[in-house]
Amino acid sequence: MPTYIQIEKRRPPDPPPPPPRPRASWHLRANAIVVGWLSLTPVVALAGDMLPAPRWLLIHVFLLGAVSTAVLIWSEHFTVALMRVRSPSQRGSLTRLALLNAATVAVLAGMSVGPWQLAAAGAALVVGTILWHGAVLVLLVRQALPGRFGHVIGWYVSAAAALAVGGALGGLLAADVGHGAVHERLRAAHAEVNVFGWIGLTVLGTLFTLWPTVLRTRMSEATRKASRVGLWLAAPGLTAAVAGLLTDRRWAALAGLAVYAAGALAVLAPLADALRRRRPHTGAAWTLGAAIIWFEVALAADLVVVATRPAHEVAAALDPLRPLVLVGFVAQVLLGSLLHLLPAVLGGGPARFKQNAALLERGWTVRLAALNLGLPLLLLPLPQPVTSLGWALVLGSVLAFVILAVTALTRARPAGTRPAAAAEGAAGEGAAGADDPAKGGGTWRRSLPVTAGAVVGCLLTAAAIVVAMTGGSGPATVTATGSRTVEVTLSGMRIRPSVIEAPVGTVLTLRVTNADAQRHDLRLATGERTPTLAPGQSVTLKTAPLGEPVDGWCTVAGHRAAGMTMRLVPTGTVTASRPQPGTGHDGHGTTAGEPARLDLAAPMSPGWEPYDATLRPAPGGTEHHVEIRADDTLVQEVAPGVRQRVWTFNGTMPGPVLRGEVGDVFVVTFVNGATMGHGIDFHAGATAPDGPMRTIQPGERLTYRFRADFAGAWLYHCSTMPMTQHIANGMYGAVIIDPPDLSKVDREYLLVQGELYLGDPGGQPQVAKIRQGDPDGWMFNGTAAGYDHAPLRAEAGERVRIWAVAAGPNSGTALHVVGVPFDTVYQEGAYRLRAKDPGGAQVLGLAPAQGGFVELVFPEKGTYPVVDHTMRQAEAGAHGLFEVTGR
């Protein structure tokens, strides 16, 4: 009989991993960037309202800076480790990392200080970089042989696609595409796809291998199936949810989110199996475990919000729950992952690995308990001191980790050690050894504070979610006794009604309408707030049962100080009175320290250049085209050694000078390159103000066309309310229209006098001084005493014409040159004195917004002061010098 040899077919063993490349230093530098962004997060949180768009900055410094950088680094490295392929080009990895961080800086700068085009360009760069990253992951998978962990990479690629969508939506938000409900739907979709897509999908995919590795136990046999089922549910579910939010189909969004939640639950099955075999016994394991719990809580809260609110209200409804996602889920995922992975990245051999691991986990039980106890204090409607305690616990925990991580990074010695050994371990089943009862029991006892903190935190957060879903944010001891709806209008730098009285326990529904030409919002001291409202837009704001007076205000820079405040007063508790601009909660509206007094004799700073006061002749022609761009972010020297932010036209204070002749036409393209609404008003033109003088929003432009039918020295200024603030902060300039018989002179100068108010533009201390008409100083051409340090020039015997405009906003000028009478005076379109007349003049008196010129001849060489003869104003900076040379 023939003999048969049975040959068993087996899959060829996985090839050995390629020899390690010297990437330790690259991983060290890359993770140092993550720690850097993480270090910046508490700084932004503590800075609060001192920063533009403080909440938005806090979220995006953390998510787009720290978290996205970490995801970019580790999703690539895990792909390499799990698929056992050669690492991609280090140059390409560094380029993607650099592009993502450059794009992040552009988005942060563009959205916080402008222009919006910078933010949109940054968002586009984020999308391009992440699509490149996703393509690299796909190529790595195609290069690999079939393996046990290929299913994980699908999560990373799907996450990259989610961020591409989220980045595109962010670019549309930066460009202010869509208003009202459309804008809010974009914002909701942007948040959902970024949090549950870019971050959620990445985390869920990574946990299949990272969780058992951190626990040091075997991977569940059901992992591959759970991964495939989970991704098949989560990715399409998230797509449906985002599409439903964008198209205002609430039930489609809810169905999609429910499918996504089913996918997340499928992921939990193998994680729970690993947990049954080995309890958490390290700081990394407990932190990741807490993050998983908070993720499920956040997902449940999201489902409740989407089920109960229209799509355009989802984003606003989720705003109070941001700490739940940012701190409970995302921050703890990042901290737990870094606790486990950083020691391997830092290198230095087994001894240094253990040393760094011990350093990073130092005091982890206290840190983790503090973070999980502090979180509900941020969510619950508690008194401000308790909320501040919550911030202290959360930020203290993060800051403690940052200090330990920086310490470990500074003493790292990566040479000769393969980086990210933990990731290599994640490619296998993890340590298969059995639990050590003794060690496990000791660890369990040491972990009791964390367990208690997590349990208490979950219970308190559940209560916070119930309160948030019912709109409550007032004192928990007040029982609702009734409800009332009130129409609230935002217009003319006022909130109407400014005082709303209601019985104790009344739940107020405020229907807030922006009836103004510029954007406003409304924030209550108890935390509720509307989104920024475009003209004509309305939203509703629901309060907690009234138990004590509650202040409200508009958060746009300067608007609260200008009078956009209100107060909700429970009847019979506190006398109803109009809220004062300086009152506030949560650090808003606090008074800064008094600025130092001006030292006008001090030297100007190195590099300072004076505004060129030389007035050039009219350019000729009858039609003049000019572009004027508003900017409210520039810093310039306004007095010797004193620099502060100013609001300008074309980057100078005063703005560019327009000059022409009677009958000339000026076509002005006005561009708002600033961070808030601005307008422009030319006194020299005769036109209805409704259109050309309207406020335009950042990134917008309009064409202002006027014919100069009258001669004179005319003021132009920002037309946006409150005009006192916009003029006082530098948004003014001059238009010179020559009289028909204007004679030639040897020199012409222009002096535009303005008031100087020190302090942050729009801040309460500065605005209080503006309203009282109490400047810190006065300026010629944007600098107090500037022409004392850079004198104007003339020759003895020359005829000099000095044009002057009083920009105010509250005071005029009495222009005088010491030592020389004027033989010609032209004021407000008419000659008061001519050189042929026998008389002379000593002052050109101008009220605010008036203009004119004087002519004089310097008799001999010397130094001649030019001053405002209102002596208080001269001594406070309205002072300069003419240096006259010659005979």
NORDANOR-V21164 format. One line per field, one symbol per residue. ss: DSSP state (~ for helix, > for strand, _ for the rest). psi: psi as a letter, one per 30 degrees, with the letter a starting at -180 (. if undefined). burial: 1 if it has 16 or more other C-alpha atoms within 10 Angstrom, else 0. A space follows every 50 residues. Layout:
ss = ???
psi = ???
burial = ???
//
This chain:
ss = _______________________~~~~~~~~~~~~~~~~~~~~~~~~~~~ ___~~~~~~~~~~~~~~~~~~~~~~~~~~~~~~______~~~~~~~~~~~ ~~~~~~~~~~~~___~~~~~~~~~~~~~~~~~~~~~~~~~~~~______~ ~~~~~~~~~~~~~~~~~~~~~~~~______~~~~~~~~~~~~~~~~~~~~ ~~~~~~~~~~~~~~~_______~~~~~~~~~~~~~~~~~~~~~~~~___~ ~~~~~~~~~~~~~~~~~~~~~~~~~~~_____~~~~~~~~~~~~~~~~~~ ~~~~~~~~__~~~~~~~~~__~~~~~~~~~~~~~~~~~~~~~~~~~__~~ ~~~~~~~~~~___~~~~~~~~~~~~~~~~____~~~~~~~~~~~~~~~~~ ~~~~~~~~~~__________~~~~~~__________~~~~~~~~~~_~~~ ~~~~~~~~~~~~~~~~~~~____________>>>>>>>>>>__>>>__>> >>___>>>>>>>>>_____>__>>____>___>____>>>>>_______> >>>___________>>>>>>______________________________ _____________>________>>>>>>>>>>>>>>>>>__>>>>>>>>_ _>_____>>>>___>>>>>>>>_____>__>>______~~~~___>____ >>>>>>>____>>>>>>_____~~~~~~___>>>>>>>________>>>> >>>>>>_______~~~~~~~~~____>>>>__>__~~~~__>>>>___>> >>>>>>>>____>>>>>____>_>>>>__>>>>_______>__>>>____ >>>>>>>____>>>>>>>__~~~~~___>>>>>>>__
psi = kkkkjkjkkkkklklkllkkligeeeeeeefeeeeeeeefeeeeeeebff lkheeeeeefeeeedeeeeeeeefeeeeeeeefhlkklkeeeeeeeeeee eeeeeeeeeefefllfeeeeeeeeeeeeeeeeeeeeeeeeeffllklfgf fefeeeeeeeeeeeeeeeeeeeeeghkklbeeeeeeeeeeeefeefdeee eeeeeefeeeeeeefhllkkfgeeeeeeeeefeeeeeeeeeeeeeeghje eeeeeeeeeeeeeeeeefefeeeeeefklkgleeeeeeeeeeeeeeeeee eeeeeeffkleffeeeefefgeeeeeeedeeeeeeeeeeeeeeeefagle eeeeeeeeefgkgeeeeeeeefeeefffelilleeeeeeeeeeeeeeeee eeeeeeeeefgkifkgkklhfeeeeffaflkgllkjeeeeeeeeeffeee eeeeeeeeeeeeeeeeeefggkgakffkkkfllkkkkkkjkhhlkklfkk kllkfkjkjjjkkjglflklakkkfgfklllkklkfkklkkkllkkflkk lllkfkkfeeffgillkkjkkgekkjlkkkfflllhgkglkllklklkif fllllkfkklkjfkjllkfllfkkkkkkkkkgflkljfljgjklklklkg gljlakkkkalkflkkjkjkkjgaflklakjjffljlkfedfglkllkfl llkjklkjfklljkkllkgkkkfeeeefggilakkjjklegklklekklk jjkllkjllkkfleeeeeeeefhilfalkkhfkkgegefillklkkfkkk kjkkkjfbfflalikkkkfjlkfkkjkhgkkfklfflflllfkjkklkgl lallklkkfllakjkkljgjeeeefgfikakkjkla.
burial = 00000000000000000000001111111111111111111101100110 01110011111111111111111111111111111110000011011011 11111111111111111111111111111110110111011001000011 11111111111111111111111110001111111111111111111111 11111111111111111111001101111111111111111111111101 11111111111111011111101110011111111111111101111110 11101110011111111101101111111111111111111111111110 01100110111001101111111111111111010011011111111110 11001101100111001111111111111110000000000001001011 10110111011101101110111110000000000001111111110111 11111111110111111111111111011111111011111111111111 11111111111111111111100001001011010001110000000101 00010000011010100000000100011111100111110101111111 11111101111101110111111111111111111000000111111111 11011111011111111111111111111111111111100000001111 11111111111111111101001011111111111111111101111111 11111111111111111001111111111000110000011111111111 1111111100111111111000111111111111000
//
